[in-house]
Amino acid sequence: MTSEADQPGIGVGTWAWGNQFLWGYDPQRDDARLEQTFQRCLALGFRFFDTADSYGTGRLNGRSEMLLGQFAMRATPDERQQLCIATKLAPFPWRLGRRGYDRAFSASQRRLQGQMKRVQLHWSTARYAPWQEPALIDGLADLVESGAVPSLGLSNVGPKRLRTIHRTLQERGIPISSLQVQFSLLAPQPLADGGIVDTCQELGIELIAYSPLALGLLGRSAGDPRPLPPGTRGSLFRRLESSLAPLRQTMEEIANGRPGGLGAVALNWCRAHGAMPIPGLRSSDQVEQAAAARSWSLSRDERRSLDALAAARMPANPFQSA
Ligand SMILES: NC(=O)c1ccc[n+]([C@@H]2O[C@H](COP(=O)([O-])OP(=O)(O)OC[C@H]3O[C@@H](n4cnc5c(N)ncnc54)[C@H](OP(=O)(O)O)[C@@H]3O)[C@@H](O)[C@H]2O)c1
């Protein structure tokens, strides 16, 4: 546990910036709004942006990286220098061997117009192709060692695997700057004894909480006037709705009189456990709400009451290793 005065910041997730299937992205309708969102983020001091080479598929291949690259190039040199854009490279089955990421890395750097500050393994292959991962990790470390990118991160790696990778990279003198996993009031598994929260703290690795709002569900009040999102997200929200009442009530009591709404409670619960949440933001209002969350923190008692109500209800990532 970090003290309240010493809590992590909040980063920005950009999965929705280019994804049609889950997030209904439409370039004509959304790009101008996304650029305003990006500019609002900069104005309010958000510096960490998470993306991936698989965000945007088919015709929209690499769209999230491309938009971030364009937006970053239109920022001032000062703002650009402070940005930390972290991309994730997918360990697709055809990306094999120590140089298996080379072409993907160059393509991401091109889309990001050279603005990449961190390269991350997107998911662990330990469960289905354990031989693939060590070589790819070595390849990522080569990129850092050669100065092609300043830092390295991991994603969807569990405590056991994290220790192994940490040991290997430590021998080469390459730090693991961050690990991102799904972590929210509806996905609290990283808090298990000896789990990811403990292990990251012990190894001095920054923990990043992805999907901290449970895809947006945790930011909705009971009887929220907004329609449910279409498709898969809406079905998930409908399915989980009935189990949320006690958690929502406590969240509403905590949110009362503080800025940022229920979303701020969800983000601050991650921060209270030492993780930097990276909510997906796609409008200036959402940026304002995330910024409002940074202005306060949960008391110890509030954190404990939320801990007691947190329960694993979100689908687990099948590529998360042990
Ligand atoms: N490493 C991985 O495998 C992995 C997996 C998933 C995600 N991620 C990363 O983590 C980021 C965040 O996760 P996520 O996008 O899956 O889900 P999330 O952050 O839990 O939810 C994002 C959605 O919540 C809604 N929202 C945002 N701010 C809100 C607020 N203040 N109040 C209420 N609702 C709010 C928005 O939906 P509406 O606009 O529809 O309201 C937004 O698109 C991703 O963008 C991505 O960068 C990584």
The ligand as an SDF file (V2000), in Angstrom:
LIG
                    3D

 48 52  0  0  0  0  0  0  0  0999 V2000
   -2.9470   -4.7150  -22.0510 N   0  0  0  0  0  0  0  0  0  0  0  0
   -4.1380   -5.1080  -22.4170 C   0  0  0  0  0  0  0  0  0  0  0  0
   -4.3440   -6.2660  -22.7950 O   0  0  0  0  0  0  0  0  0  0  0  0
   -5.2700   -4.1240  -22.3610 C   0  0  0  0  0  0  0  0  0  0  0  0
   -6.5940   -4.5990  -22.4140 C   0  0  0  0  0  0  0  0  0  0  0  0
   -7.6190   -3.6520  -22.3380 C   0  0  0  0  0  0  0  0  0  0  0  0
   -7.3260   -2.3080  -22.2320 C   0  0  0  0  0  0  0  0  0  0  0  0
   -6.0230   -1.8820  -22.2100 N   0  0  0  0  0  0  0  0  0  0  0  0
   -5.6980   -0.4430  -22.1070 C   0  0  0  0  0  0  0  0  0  0  0  0
   -6.3980    0.1240  -21.0290 O   0  0  0  0  0  0  0  0  0  0  0  0
   -7.1780    1.2170  -21.4670 C   0  0  0  0  0  0  0  0  0  0  0  0
   -8.4080    1.3960  -20.6180 C   0  0  0  0  0  0  0  0  0  0  0  0
   -9.2080    0.2510  -20.6090 O   0  0  0  0  0  0  0  0  0  0  0  0
  -10.5720    0.1610  -21.4330 P   0  0  0  0  0  0  0  0  0  0  0  0
  -10.5960    1.2260  -22.4620 O   0  0  0  0  0  0  0  0  0  0  0  0
  -10.6830   -1.2660  -21.8030 O   0  0  0  0  0  0  0  0  0  0  0  0
  -11.7200    0.3810  -20.3840 O   0  0  0  0  0  0  0  0  0  0  0  0
  -12.0300    1.4110  -19.2000 P   0  0  0  0  0  0  0  0  0  0  0  0
  -10.9510    2.3870  -19.0640 O   0  0  0  0  0  0  0  0  0  0  0  0
  -12.4020    0.5800  -18.0520 O   0  0  0  0  0  0  0  0  0  0  0  0
  -13.3620    2.0940  -19.7680 O   0  0  0  0  0  0  0  0  0  0  0  0
  -13.2740    3.0540  -20.7850 C   0  0  0  0  0  0  0  0  0  0  0  0
  -14.6580    3.6160  -21.1190 C   0  0  0  0  0  0  0  0  0  0  0  0
  -15.2930    4.1100  -19.9560 O   0  0  0  0  0  0  0  0  0  0  0  0
  -16.0800    5.2520  -20.2830 C   0  0  0  0  0  0  0  0  0  0  0  0
  -15.6140    6.3720  -19.4400 N   0  0  0  0  0  0  0  0  0  0  0  0
  -14.4440    7.0410  -19.4920 C   0  0  0  0  0  0  0  0  0  0  0  0
  -14.3580    7.9630  -18.5180 N   0  0  0  0  0  0  0  0  0  0  0  0
  -15.4920    7.8540  -17.8170 C   0  0  0  0  0  0  0  0  0  0  0  0
  -15.9900    8.5060  -16.6720 C   0  0  0  0  0  0  0  0  0  0  0  0
  -15.2760    9.4410  -16.0260 N   0  0  0  0  0  0  0  0  0  0  0  0
  -17.1980    8.1390  -16.1900 N   0  0  0  0  0  0  0  0  0  0  0  0
  -17.9180    7.1770  -16.8100 C   0  0  0  0  0  0  0  0  0  0  0  0
  -17.4880    6.4990  -17.9090 N   0  0  0  0  0  0  0  0  0  0  0  0
  -16.2870    6.8410  -18.3960 C   0  0  0  0  0  0  0  0  0  0  0  0
  -15.8560    5.5330  -21.7570 C   0  0  0  0  0  0  0  0  0  0  0  0
  -16.8850    4.8640  -22.5040 O   0  0  0  0  0  0  0  0  0  0  0  0
  -17.9640    5.7230  -23.3090 P   0  0  0  0  0  0  0  0  0  0  0  0
  -17.2050    6.7430  -24.0860 O   0  0  0  0  0  0  0  0  0  0  0  0
  -18.6840    4.7250  -24.1330 O   0  0  0  0  0  0  0  0  0  0  0  0
  -18.8150    6.3680  -22.2310 O   0  0  0  0  0  0  0  0  0  0  0  0
  -14.5510    4.8320  -22.0130 C   0  0  0  0  0  0  0  0  0  0  0  0
  -14.3600    4.5260  -23.3600 O   0  0  0  0  0  0  0  0  0  0  0  0
   -7.4470    0.8940  -22.9470 C   0  0  0  0  0  0  0  0  0  0  0  0
   -7.8690    2.0210  -23.6710 O   0  0  0  0  0  0  0  0  0  0  0  0
   -6.1100    0.3460  -23.3470 C   0  0  0  0  0  0  0  0  0  0  0  0
   -5.1970    1.4070  -23.5850 O   0  0  0  0  0  0  0  0  0  0  0  0
   -4.9970   -2.7800  -22.2480 C   0  0  0  0  0  0  0  0  0  0  0  0
  1  2  1  0
  2  3  2  0
  2  4  1  0
  4  5  1  0
  4 48  2  0
  5  6  2  0
  6  7  1  0
  7  8  2  0
  8  9  1  0
  8 48  1  0
  9 10  1  0
  9 46  1  0
 10 11  1  0
 11 12  1  0
 11 44  1  0
 12 13  1  0
 13 14  1  0
 14 15  2  0
 14 16  1  0
 14 17  1  0
 17 18  1  0
 18 19  2  0
 18 20  1  0
 18 21  1  0
 21 22  1  0
 22 23  1  0
 23 24  1  0
 23 42  1  0
 24 25  1  0
 25 26  1  0
 25 36  1  0
 26 27  1  0
 26 35  1  0
 27 28  2  0
 28 29  1  0
 29 30  1  0
 29 35  2  0
 30 31  1  0
 30 32  2  0
 32 33  1  0
 33 34  2  0
 34 35  1  0
 36 37  1  0
 36 42  1  0
 37 38  1  0
 38 39  2  0
 38 40  1  0
 38 41  1  0
 42 43  1  0
 44 45  1  0
 44 46  1  0
 46 47  1  0
M  CHG  2   8   1  16  -1
M  END
$$$$
